[in-house]
Amino acid sequence: MKLLEGKRALITGGARGLGSGISRVFAEQGARVAFTYTRDEGAAEITRRLLGPEGRSFRVSVTDAAMTASMVDELEKAWGAIDIVVNNAGVTHNLPLALLEEEDFDRVMDVNVKGTFVTSKAVLRGMIRRKSGVILNIGSLAGSRMIDAPIHYCTSKGAIQAMSEAMAKEVARHGIRVICLAPGLLEHGMGQNLPEHRLSDYLRHCSLGRVGTFDEVARFAAFLVSDLNSYMTGETIIVDGGVT
């Protein structure tokens, strides 16, 4: 049996990058998958085609509570329930603190933190009624360790880790698990925009000496939300190739 056979999953920010990888791997592992995106319709269509005939995509901003609630209602009517949510949508700007504008800080906090709250709240109502469900929040090594990364991005990912712990404690009595997955630098991710000297410094401290791949993290994510991992909640799992 596949890891996620019969499960129904919603992934935010699923058109590209890690979100697309998670969407594809979850579908390969037997889940029905829906994902959100905001701009890139071409990438969204490519990802949707990889999900099979039941794959669905929604052009919905995670900061829009009304649209998110409507999407969740539509999915629950179509599927009967949502078993898994992956809060993956996120943004950043590779700017030093002195050059950050207030609107830059607000944008990152809105998408990364408020977006996680908005989507989780919309889906939790159904999960609480059914007394089951898994929420996987995508954090970052930057939110758990003291590394050279944009201040507002680190702040948002640290908040996601704290939110995951508090949420896990609150909803555990309803049979719902909440986990935070915190990757290090990944291919084509934030590392693309790093100056060469900063990327080299990161790799020098990474035991495996390379950045991770979307597929590696996506396959681990599939295990984390599966029934094989039924006794884990409230944890932040760092996947970074051994950064020391």
N, C-alpha and C positions, 0 to 999 in steps of 0.2 A: 504494500500500500504506500502511496505517496504521502509525504509529510503533512500536506494540507488538504488531503482529499475531502471534498464536501464543504470546505470552509468558504466563507464569503468575506472578502477583504477590500478595504478602502485605503488607498495610498494617496496622500496629498503631495503635490509637486512631482507627479509621476511621469511627466513627458520626457524628461531628459536625465542624464547623470545617474546618481544613485537611485533616485525614485523610479526611473525607467528600469534599472536593473532589478530592483525589488519587485516591481510589477511583473516582469517577465519570469523571474524565478518562482514567485508565488504561483503563477499560472502553470508553470511546468510541474510544480509540486501538487497540482490538483485543485487549487483554489479558483473560485470565480473572483475576478479582479475588476475593480473600478478605480480610476485615478482622476485627480484634478490637475489642471494646468491653468495658466493665466494668459500666456501670449503666443507661444510657438505652436500653431495649429499643425504645421507640417510634422514636427517631432511627435506631437500627440497622436497623429494618425499612424505614424510608423510604429509607435509603441502599442497602440490599440490593436493593430493587426497581429502583433505577436501574442496577444492574449486569448486568441480563439474566438469563436462566435459569441460567447457570453461576455467578452471584455467590453467595458464601458468607459467613456471619458466624459468629463464635465469641465466646462470652462467656468471655474468658480474660484474666487479669491478666498483664501482662508481667513482673511480679515472681515469678510462679509457674513455676519451671523445669519441674516435672513436667507441668503442664497445657500449657505451651508446647510441650514435646517431643512430647506426645501429639497436639496439633493439627498440628504439622509432619508427623508420621508419617502422620496421616490424609490430609492434603493431598497428600503425595508418593505415597501409594497411589492416590488418586483421579485425580491429574493426571499422575503419572509424575515430576514434578520441580517445584521452585520456582525460577524464574529471577531474580526480583526481590524484594527485601525493602525496605520503607520503614519505618524505625524512627521513627514519628511520635508515639507515645503520650507525653504529658508533662503535668505539673501545675506549678502555682506558687501562691504566696500573695503578695498585694501588701502586704507588711509591711516596715517598717524593721528594721534589724539589732537595735536595742534591744528590739524587741517579739517577735522570733523566738524560739520555743521550740525545744528540741533535737529534739522529735518533728516539728516543721515542717521543719527542715533535713533530717532523715533521710528523711521522706516524699518530698520532692522529689528527693533523690539516689537513692533506691530506684527510683522510677518512671522518672526521666529517664535515669539513668546505668546502674544495674543492669539495668533493663528493656531497654535497648539491647544490653547484653552478653548477657543471657539469650536474647533472640530471635536475635541474630546467631549465637551459638554453636550453637543448635538447627538453624539452617538451613545453616550453613557446612559441616557434615559432608556433606550431599548435594551441595552445590556443589563441594566439593573432589573428591569422587568423579567428578563429571562434568566437572571442569576448566572450569567456566564459572559465571557469576552476577554480579549487581550488588547491592550494599547501599547504600542511600541513607539516611543518618542526618540527621534534621532538627535542626539546631542553631538558633542565633539570633544576630542582631546583638549581643545582650546578652552573648554569650560570646566575641565577637571585638573589641569596641570598648569604650571607657570611657564608658558611658552610665548614666543614672539609672534603675536597675532593681533588683529585689530581689536581695540578695546570694546567697542560696542558688540562685536561678534562674540567675543569671550564672555561678556556680560550676559548676552541672550542665552548662550548655551549653558552657562552656569545656572541660570534661572530655570531652564528646562530640566536640568538634573534635579533641582530642588522641587520643582513642580511634580516631577515623576514620583519622588519619594512621598510627598504629601498626598498625592492622588492615590498611590498604591495603598497607603495606610487607610484612607477613607473608604475605598471601594472594595477592599479585601473581603469584608463581611458579605458582599453580594456575589462572591465567587469570581471577581474580575481581577486580572493580573495587569500590572503596569511595569514596564521595563524601559530603561534608557540605554540605547546603544550609542556609544561614543567612538567614532572612528578617528584615526589620525589622518594624515594627508592621503588623498586618493587620486587616482589617475584622472586627469581632465577636471579636477575639482578646484578648490581654492588654491592649490599649489601651482596651477597654471599662471596665476597672476603674481606669484612671489618673485622678487628679485633673485637672481641666480645664487648670490651669496647666502641668502636666507634658506633657500631650498637645499643647498649643499650642507649648511649647518644642521638642518633637520635630519638629512640622510646620515650625517656623521654620527648623530646620536641614536639612530634607529638600528637596532640589533640586526635586522634582516637587510638593511642597507638599500631599501627601495620603498616607494609609495605602494599603497594597497590598490587592489582593483575593485571596481563596483561589484563584480561577480562574487568575489570572496566575501565581501560584507553582506551582499544580498542573500547568499546561501546560509550564512550564519544567522541572519535575521529570520529566515524561514524556520530554522531550528528553534530560535528563541520564542516564537509565537506558536509553535506547534504543541500538541499534547504531550510530546516526549519531554517537554520542559515545564511540566505542570506545577512544579514546586518552587518556581522562582518568581519573585515579585519585589518591587521596590529597589532593585539593584541597577547600578550603572556599570555596564560592561564596556571596557576599553579595548578596541581592536586597532593597534597601531604599529605592529611589527616589532614591538619591544623597545619603545623609546625610553631612554634612561638619561 
